[in-house]
């Protein structure tokens, strides 16, 4: 099985790099209908390309356009998801209302 290493893909729109990505948390996000539709379409496209790549078989190459397309779609998917605002939990709202600090 081939080993894949990360590569930069030239794209038209700027994407967030690993250093610019927001810190991941277990918080839920408020996904707008537009973002939800975009995430659904992107998910279907990623799934379709991945299935096509897997069913074809053979060695994987970083030069494969489909693999690059999958990586690009996944990066856009993350960008759309992280652009949605986080939902503040009930306990955090109560702490804020009472002026209490959150435990870090």
N, C-alpha and C positions, 0 to 999 in steps of 0.2 A: 504494500500500500504506500502511496506517495505521501510525503510529508509536506505540508503547506506552511509557508511563512508569509507574514504580512507584507503587503505591497501597497504602494500608493496608487490610487486610480484617479486619473485626471477627469474632472467633472466640471460642468459649467457653473453650478451653484456651490457656494462655500458650505461645507459641513463642519460640524463641531469635531475637533480632534479629541483624543483621549484626555488631554490635559484640560480641555474646556468643558468636558461633559459634567453635568451637575452630579453632586454626590448622590449615589443611589441610596434610597431609603425604602422602607417597607410601607410607606404611606401610599394611600390611594390617590388617584389623580382625577380631576374633574375633566372628563373628555367631552368636548363639544360635539354636536352631531356632525359637523364638517370634519373634525379630526377623527371621529369614529369611522366615518366613511372612508377617509384616506387610509387609516390603519387597516381597515378590512380589505380594500383594494390592494394595498401593498402586501398584506399577508397572503392573499390569493396568488399574486404574481410571484412572490418568493417561493411559495409552495409548488406552483406550476413549474418554475425553472429548476427547483431542487429535484422534483420527481423526474423531470426529463433527464437531468444529469445523472441521477442514480440508475434509472432504467436503461440508459445507454451503456453504462458500465465503462470499463477501461480505466487507464491511469488518469489521475487528475493533474492538471497543469495550471499554473498561475496565469498562463497566457490564454486560457480558455475564456472567451467572451462571456459565456453564460455564468461562469464562476465570478467574474468581475461584476456582472450585472446583479447577481445575488448579493454580493458584498455591498454594492451601491444601494440597492433597495433596502437592505437591512440597516444601513447607516441612516437613510432617509426615514425609515420607520422609527428608529430610536429618536431622531431629531423631532419628529412630529409628536411622539409620546412625551418626551421631556419638555416640550413647549407647553403642554397642558399644565395648569396650576395644580399644586398639591392640595388635597383636602385636609384641613386642620381638624384633628380629632376633637371629640367632645371634651375629653379631659384637658387638652391643651387650651381650649376656649375657656373652660372654667378657671384654670390656673391664671390665664391672662386677665380674666375679669376680676379675680381676687388679688391680682398683683403678686402671685407666687412665682418663684423661679422654677424652671424645669430642671429635672435631674439630668446631668450630663455624664 
